[in-house]
Amino acid sequence: MKCVDDFRLRFGKRELVPIMIGGMGVDISTAALALEAARLGGVGHISDAMLPTVTDRHYKTKFVSSKLKQYKINVLEADKSIVQFDLGQVAEATHLHVRKTMEAKRGEGMIFINCMEKLTMNSPRETLRTRLCSALDEGIDGITLAAGLHLGSFTMMKSHPRFRDAKLGIIVSSLRALQLFLRKNAKLNRLPDYVVVEGPLAGGHLGFGMDWEKYDLRSIVNEIQAYLVAEKLDIPLIPAGGIFTGSDAVSFLATGSAAVQVATRFTVAKECGIPLKVQQEYFKASEQDIEVNMLSPTGYPMRMLKKSPGIGSGIRPNCEAFGYILDGNGNCSYIDAYNREMALYPEIRKISVKEKMCLCTHMRNYDCWTCGHLTYRLKDTTRRNPDGSYQSMAAEHIFHDYQYSTEHKIALPPEI
Ligand SMILES: Cc1cc2nc3c(=O)[nH]c(=O)nc-3n(C[C@H](O)[C@H](O)[C@H](O)COP(=O)(O)O)c2cc1C
C-alpha cells in the first residue's frame, strides 16, 4: 500500500516531499506555518495579501496609519480614486515579510509566496509588479500566481535577475486558462515550473462560477495532463481542492501528478493565523454551515462559513487604510452596495449590507471565515477536550499524517 512518502516532487535536481501547503490570505498561511512545511521537506506558502497590515501586526511597522493619515480627508467621500498605495511602502512591506521568513527557514523544503492578481490596489500593474519583484529581491524560493489569469505577470518579472532561477507557477481551474497563459507567454521562452490545478472544493476564491458543483478536480487534472502530454510539455501538475487524506493524495500522485496542494486540514494547525476561537467554529461546522456566495467584491465566488461575522456587516468602506480591492479606477463593488444602502436608509445609524462584504476589513480581522468544502470533516481529525472543545494540532502532525497514512486513515494528535 503506497503512501505519499513513496513519491517525490522534483524541481531539477531537488527532491521534495510532494506536499505543498497552499497560500491562505490574509496571513492565514503564516510564516510559521510555511516554515514548518519547509522544515519537513515540503513546500509552504506565505501570502502577499495585504502585507502592509500584516507587517504592522508582526513587525510593528506603521504602514496602515501612515496611509490613513495621508487620505484622512477622503474618508467620508464616495469617490476613492485618489487613494493610492505608496509603491515604496508596498515594496518595503514585501521585503520585510519575505526577508524575515527566508532568514528563519530551516530544512530542505521550499517557501513560496502566493500572489493574487485580483488585489488590484487602485493601480493593478504597478502594485503587482512591485509585489512580484520585491519578493524575488528577498530570495523567495518561488511565486505562485493566483486569483486571476496573470497574463502579464511573467513579463513584469522578466528583467529581474531571478526570473529564470526562482520557481514560478500558476493556479488554474481549467485547461483554457492554462492555454491562455502559455500562449501569452510563449515569446518569453520560459515555461511555468509547476501548475496548480485547483478544483471546486477549495477554500478562498474559486476559479469557477456559481455552477461550481458541475465540475470536478479529477476531470480537470486529466484534461490538462492529456494536453501537456500531447504538446510534449513537461510541467509538474499539482492538484488542489478536497484532498483530505494521504490516500486522496496518493490517488493523484500515482497517476502522474507531481505533488498535491492542501490547505483546509492546516486551518486548524497551531501555526495557522486563524485565531483559536475561530478555529473552533471551523471544527464545529457541518456541511450545511458552509456556502459559496458572491459577497466578495472581486467578483469571484468565495466559500465561507455562513456564520462569518463579516456577512451582512454594514461597516464604512475602509479604503483609506486598506483599499486592496479598488480596481484601476478606484471602484469596489462593496462601496457601491454600501452607498446604495446608505441612500435607502439615511436615518439608520447601523446599516446592514447584504449584497457584498468589505473583504479587506473582514479578512484583516479574521471575520470572513473562508474555508474549504471539506471543513465539515475537520472534527474527525482531532480529539476533544473535557469541555467539549476541539484540540488544535501541530502542523507537523497534519503534515506527517498526509505523508505516511494509508487506507484513508487519519491519525489523531497525541493525547494531552
Ligand atoms: C482558509 C483558506 C484561505 C485561502 N486563501 C487563499 C488565497 O489567499 N489565495 C489562494 O490562491 N488560495 C487560497 N486558498 C486556497 C488554497 O491555497 C488551496 O489551493 C485549496 O484550499 C486546497 O484545497 P483544500 O483546502 O481542500 O485542501 C485558501 C484556502 C483556505 C482553506
PDBQT file of the ligand as one rigid body, heavy atoms in Angstrom, charges set to zero:
ROOT
HETATM    1  C1  LIG A 501      -8.842  29.487   4.642  1.00  0.00    +0.000 C 
HETATM    2  C2  LIG A 501      -8.357  29.431   3.228  1.00  0.00    +0.000 A 
HETATM    3  C3  LIG A 501      -7.873  30.573   2.610  1.00  0.00    +0.000 A 
HETATM    4  C4  LIG A 501      -7.378  30.522   1.300  1.00  0.00    +0.000 A 
HETATM    5  N1  LIG A 501      -6.852  31.646   0.735  1.00  0.00    +0.000 NA
HETATM    6  C5  LIG A 501      -6.286  31.579  -0.489  1.00  0.00    +0.000 A 
HETATM    7  C6  LIG A 501      -5.594  32.697  -1.025  1.00  0.00    +0.000 A 
HETATM    8  O1  LIG A 501      -5.463  33.735  -0.385  1.00  0.00    +0.000 OA
HETATM    9  N2  LIG A 501      -5.054  32.576  -2.281  1.00  0.00    +0.000 N 
HETATM   10  C7  LIG A 501      -5.155  31.409  -2.989  1.00  0.00    +0.000 A 
HETATM   11  O2  LIG A 501      -4.654  31.339  -4.106  1.00  0.00    +0.000 OA
HETATM   12  N3  LIG A 501      -5.782  30.330  -2.488  1.00  0.00    +0.000 NA
HETATM   13  C8  LIG A 501      -6.325  30.390  -1.250  1.00  0.00    +0.000 A 
HETATM   14  N4  LIG A 501      -6.905  29.272  -0.713  1.00  0.00    +0.000 N 
HETATM   15  C9  LIG A 501      -6.871  28.003  -1.490  1.00  0.00    +0.000 C 
HETATM   16  C10 LIG A 501      -5.729  27.105  -1.026  1.00  0.00    +0.000 C 
HETATM   17  O3  LIG A 501      -4.480  27.695  -1.219  1.00  0.00    +0.000 OA
HETATM   18  C11 LIG A 501      -5.744  25.706  -1.663  1.00  0.00    +0.000 C 
HETATM   19  O4  LIG A 501      -5.419  25.729  -3.020  1.00  0.00    +0.000 OA
HETATM   20  C12 LIG A 501      -7.045  24.934  -1.525  1.00  0.00    +0.000 C 
HETATM   21  O5  LIG A 501      -7.846  25.360  -0.461  1.00  0.00    +0.000 OA
HETATM   22  C13 LIG A 501      -6.715  23.450  -1.368  1.00  0.00    +0.000 C 
HETATM   23  O6  LIG A 501      -7.851  22.697  -1.103  1.00  0.00    +0.000 OA
HETATM   24  P1  LIG A 501      -8.189  22.141   0.363  1.00  0.00    +0.000 P 
HETATM   25  O7  LIG A 501      -8.407  23.359   1.213  1.00  0.00    +0.000 OA
HETATM   26  O8  LIG A 501      -9.443  21.351   0.157  1.00  0.00    +0.000 OA
HETATM   27  O9  LIG A 501      -7.039  21.319   0.850  1.00  0.00    +0.000 OA
HETATM   28  C14 LIG A 501      -7.413  29.305   0.596  1.00  0.00    +0.000 A 
HETATM   29  C15 LIG A 501      -7.908  28.162   1.224  1.00  0.00    +0.000 A 
HETATM   30  C16 LIG A 501      -8.359  28.206   2.513  1.00  0.00    +0.000 A 
HETATM   31  C17 LIG A 501      -8.883  26.963   3.165  1.00  0.00    +0.000 C 
ENDROOT
TORSDOF 0
